[in-house]
């Protein structure tokens, strides 16, 4: 298994990040929370988008919902 691509939060805009998630299947985003660095795995299974954070897994049924999440969480600008 190859290493997942890693990007820093805010490094890409939400549309570019979505395109990368869809082409790669999953992308790790490095982010800071409570003064500690964490990685979030963003996935797409062809139907549903997933945000796998250190504390929870949530899903989005549409690209629009995922884009909003990426922007709200600061993963994509």
C-alpha atoms as one frame of an Amber mdcrd trajectory, in Angstrom:
protein
   0.000   0.000   0.000   1.347   3.429  -0.913   1.431   6.405   1.423  -1.549
   8.707   1.213  -0.942  12.209  -0.081  -0.719  14.767   2.742  -1.609  18.447
   2.403  -1.629  21.190   5.008  -5.026  22.628   5.955  -5.746  25.699   3.849
  -3.044  24.832   1.297  -5.626  24.140  -1.433  -9.000  25.635  -2.176 -12.019
  23.417  -1.516 -12.613  22.610  -5.195  -8.999  21.537  -5.758  -9.076  19.449
  -2.587 -12.337  17.797  -3.678 -10.845  16.989  -7.076  -7.826  15.419  -5.389
  -9.996  13.372  -3.019 -12.015  12.085  -5.971  -8.943  11.240  -8.056  -6.889
   9.687  -5.228  -9.765   8.160  -3.233  -8.383   9.559   0.017  -6.216  12.445
   1.160  -4.737  13.243   4.561  -4.924  16.842   5.764  -2.523  18.042   8.439
  -4.212  20.496  10.793  -3.685  22.034  14.205  -6.223  21.651  16.997  -5.728
  22.634  20.645  -2.052  23.422  20.015  -1.348  19.945  18.629  -0.902  18.731
  15.077  -3.401  16.158  13.815  -4.113  14.438  10.527  -7.618  14.079   9.157
  -8.339  11.536   6.431 -10.787  12.677   3.786 -12.235   9.858   1.672 -14.632
   9.225  -1.185 -15.951   5.766  -2.024 -17.596   6.806  -5.295 -20.872   7.631
  -3.565 -20.212   9.090  -0.103 -17.568  11.465   1.236 -16.061  10.770   4.682
 -14.144  12.969   7.141 -12.212  10.772   9.560 -10.991  13.032  12.370  -9.150
  12.050  15.555 -12.443  12.242  17.473 -15.158  11.195  15.020 -16.104   9.954
  11.583 -18.776  11.833   9.706 -20.059  11.523   6.167 -21.533  13.669   3.432
 -23.860  12.465   0.714 -23.055  15.170  -1.822 -20.087  17.085  -3.166 -21.784
  20.299  -2.061 -22.002  19.079   1.560 -18.356  18.025   1.478 -17.269  21.380
   0.028 -19.098  23.183   2.852 -17.400  20.945   5.428 -13.956  21.551   3.910
 -14.506  25.304   4.051 -16.072  25.334   7.545 -13.278  23.201   9.029 -10.556
  25.194   7.264  -9.245  22.151   5.350  -9.808  23.944   2.042 -10.220  27.647
   1.450
